[in-house]
Amino acid sequence: MTRHKATHVIHAGLFGNMPKWLNEGLSECFELLAVREQSGIVEFSPQWHQSVMDSWRQNKLIPLNTYFRMNGNDWSHYDSAQTYGVVWSLVHLMLSDNYRKNIFTSMLKELADNYCAPFDTTVFLNTRYDGGARKLERDWKQWLNHGLHSAHIY
């Protein structure tokens, strides 16, 4: 929990106001950070994965576009097991290969370059992700169902 909260403080310093989904998703990932020798390892979370899969099986999974528009007030109206699980899984996916990492990095750069400015994740993805936000959602669901679920080592 300490790493999670510390990550929020770092985000505030680097980006100012950032989308809720991104702030929480990164914080959840960094909560799972382990340092081993010279490497940082962000573990895969079977708990969050299972939570998202349960919501999906029960037809309660909220579309990613809804997460992209959520603010703090909206966030509190949803089941926390689903919200935190979804945003963790989305960030974990975005860090899973070079194509998505590059897009994710450019998203963070744009946030840093436009400190505290409004940011529309859907507009960003529609211009940077091949196939846009809808394709990302399809890719995310495919990854949830069949993807390589492993730790990220840096």
N, C-alpha and C positions, 0 to 999 in steps of 0.2 A: 504494500500500500504506500510506503514511503516513496519508492521510485515513481509510482503513478502520480502522486501529488507533486513531486519534484519536477516531473516532466511537464506538468501544467505550468509551473513557474517558468521553466525554460521556454516553453511555447510563447508565453506572454511576452517575454523579453525579445524573442526572435521575430515573432509574427504579429504581435498585438492581438487583435480580434481575429480568430480563425474559425472555420466551420466546426460546429460541435462534433460532428461525426469524426472529423480528422483529429481533433484535439483528444477525444476519448479513445479513438482507435490507436493512435500512436502511444498514448499513455498506457493502454492495456498491453501493447507489445513490449514497451520498455519495462513494464512490471515483471515481465518474463525474462528479462535480460540476465544472463549469467556471464561472468568474466572468468575465463580459463586461460592462464598464462598470458599470451599476447592477443587473444581472441575474445570478441564479444559474441555470445550465442543467444539469439532470441528463440526460445523454445516454442514449439507448436503446442497449442492448448487443446487437448482432447475434450476438456470440460466445455470450453466455448464452442468448439465444433459441434459437440453433441447438442448443446442448447439450440444452436441455429438449425441443425437438422431436425430436432424435435418440432420446432416452430414450423418448419417447412412441411413436415409430414402431416401436421395438424391444420394445414392451410392458413396459418396465422403469420406467415412471413411477410413483413412490410417491404414494399418495393424500395430499392436503393435510392431512387429519386426522392422519396419521402425523407430518408435520412439526410440526404444532401441539403434539404431545406430546413431541417430542424434547428431550433434554437434551444436554449436551456429550459424554457417553459414547456415547449413541445416535448422535449426529451423526458421530462418527469411524468408524462401521461402514459408512457409505454412501459411494458414489462422490462425491467433492467436486465434480466438474463438474456432476453432477445437483443435489446439494444446494444449492450456491451459485446455480446457474442458476434453480432453482425459487423460492427465496426472493427473489432479485432480481426475478424476473418478477412474483411476487405483490405485492411492495411497489410495483413500477412500475405495475401495474394499479390498485392501491388509490389511487394518486396521479393517475390518469388522468382522473377526472371528479369533479364536485362531490359527487355522491351518495356515492361511495366515499371521497373525501377527508374528508367529514364523519364517516363511520364510523371511518376511520383516526385522525382527530384525537381522536374520543371514546375510542378505544382507548388512545392515548397519554396522554390526560388521566386516564383511570382508572388506568393504571399509575403515573403521577406522584402521584395522590392517595392511592394505596395502596402507597407506597414499600416495596419488598422483599416485598410480600405475594404469595402464590401467585396466578397468573393462568391461567385456562383459556380459551384462544382460542376453542375450539369453543362453549363455553357463551356467551361474549360474542357471537360471530357469530350464534348461534341466536336471540339476543334482539334484535340490532341490525340484522342484514343481512336484507333481505326474502327469505325462502326459506331463511335459515340458511346454515350452513357448506357443506352439499351444493350449494346454489344457487351459492354463491361458486365452488366447484370447477367447476361447469358453465360459469359465466361466464368463469372464468379460462381454461379450455380453449378456449372460443369465441374469446376475445381472442388467445390464442396462435396460433390457426389463422387468424383473419380480422380481428383488431383493428387499430386505428390504432396503429402502432408509431412513436412520435415522442418527441422530447425533452420534458421538462417545464421550463417557464421560469417563474421566480419573480422 
